[in-house]
Amino acid sequence: MQRAAHVAIALLAIVPLGASRATAAGVLPATPMLPPMIVTVAAASDVPASLVSMTLAETEAIWRRAGFTFIWQRVSLDAWPLDTPPRPASLRVVIGRNQRTAADGTLPLGWIVFDDVTTPEQEVYVSYASAVRFLDTAGSAVGPIHSMPRLQRETLMARAMGRVLAHEIGHYLLASKAHSAHGLMKAVQTAVELFSPDRTRFIVEPSQMTAVAARVASLQPAVPAAVPMVTPRYRGGVQ
């Protein structure tokens, strides 16, 4: 099994952004109409339902600008059989307390496993525990943490978790572990970028949407060829 692709979160590493003004100012150029992707979302029981809702809304907002949408189907992680394979042309998302440590010392908030270089598994993991830890160490970017009202904390966490989820879904839709220099698929995102109310730094590039359109088309089940209509007849006779 190949190493998982993940957003490597670095509190101190600031990476210059290169998104063009035209792209950042509005919706991306029109892309072919794509069918929505069905995504099953299983969250641990201690993850607030309101946080899950805001996380999915953040992910949806990022991809909607690029012309792609989702049908979210939420289930309980405690009652969900994880050994059940996902349906074709669908994805599942787990929001739980598992954590990973990156080799470079950065903090992965989410990941997707690849079976090989171009074959992602149909599951994305978002770490609620890592998101809590990340927010608790981001006071210099967002202000005093422990005096914040619960809703403010959840709003900040939902931004970060939703953007991480959007990034990992990008790996799945692009069928690639590669990262870009800027935009949604940038490898390293800072606390300022993840917690900011401005999501224009998380742009899906037009060239990436072209690849996504081809990938989504390839995931759709084949439509059987039409069977020609035949009028039933019987002709009697002997040879």
Steps between C-alpha positions, in 0.01 A plus 500: 500500500635840400550785742195716561477845348417765757484869568816576694404779736784731607437785744816690413565421134358777282476408133439781246170476316490533123130490415409744223268792568252376242473160661484631856239761418216269402381165381729297279431474126204279417566127505285222357203414718618227733278268703521546877711249690335297774707524819424301813618689808557311825593708805599379845237550768705767681529720189225766522238461228505877446874486432450222245231706323722808480797290383300353212364845412857635473605214274187545289563874459855444374403242239175671397704793366663252264165356388505179707256398773440218746213303648590452866364193678577515873519192719628415847858379506426278801230310310662504157669182368830640372583172327215555256648613167369833366269499203652569158542869411457600865722599790487469875636740759588407857529776761659355810779513755779316318820702464812474288845653529665617179870430445573874461340590832188661356152406620274310258135588557382260230620235261406260222680174429616406151529136395747617235603831347173555314252287697357670810284304738137612537544635852619830643583538868472836680649510849282685748763446770773658288273792414441567870873484566573724202255766614634490855848588371387771256442784743740729314283465190148509644529663843434361849362149459372401842288811548319451170130406499428144383344616172809705412727202565280274290492753218879516490536124517239450228691730266820305550340155486283592201799629303703193589212277390470694173875449444485125561196465276712678239757221521221249441338688212836564333624144570836655583723545803656809341469848650490841335689820579184677616126459527306215656759236416796682657692261726547722807232727643558737791275571796422844355386343172295223659320716756447812289141589398640556150499169308616641165845355559345154465427522129463198272698588189326474158754240382423293809127515427566368150672201659220463753239496223684218323540308825132537595398381153721193537341417838146496367352152443485397139161540339396175325443524130139542402326177398318545168125464522373183330136438420415142604394288203442135432510349157381144468623266233708193427831443331 
